[in-house]
Amino acid sequence: MAKTRIKAKLKKGVVTVKALSKHPMLSYQEAKRANKETNFITYYKAEVNGKIVFEASTSQFLSKDPYMKFLFKGDDVKKGDTITITWSDLKGKTEVSDAKIK
């Protein structure tokens, strides 16, 4: 089951991506207070047609269930292509989700 909801729309050569990832994002302080293990997303990547269109190293300072919005030029992208979002967290879990570009 995908843990990231993705909406991607191509308009006038620019793709707008909105992605909501389900993750508790427990920072060091929050984990200590809740007596749980620290865990947050550390790497986030989006690919279309084998090409990376967005990439970020993230930290504990993102909110729970982080929402990402980004744009990229889609010169060789067309409606119906698949965008794949991959993220990894501190525990080494990797989640891969994809959606069609509309």
Residue, then its C-alpha position, 0 to 999 in steps of 0.5 A: m500500500a502506498k504511503t504517499r498520495i501524489k497529484a501531478k498536473l502538466k500545464k504549459g510545459v510545467v508539472t506541478v506536484k503535490a505529495l502527502s507522505k504518511h510518516p510520524m516524523l519523531s524528532y529527537q526531542e519528541a521521541k525522548r518525551a514520548n519514550k519512543e525511538t527517533n525516526f524521520i524522513t531523511y531523503y526524498k526523491a521524485e523521478v519521471n522517465g528515469k530522470i530525477v526531477f526533485e531531490a532533497s535531504t531532509s531532517q527532523f524539522l519537517s512536520k508529521d505527515p509532510y506535504m511537499k509541493f514542487l514544480f519542474k519543467g516538463d520538456d520531455v514529459k507528457k500527460g500519462d507519464t508516471i512520476t515515482i516518489t521515493w523516500s527513506d527514513l532514519k530506520g532505513k525504511t524506504e517507501v516508493s509510490d507513483a502516480k500518472i501525470k494528468 
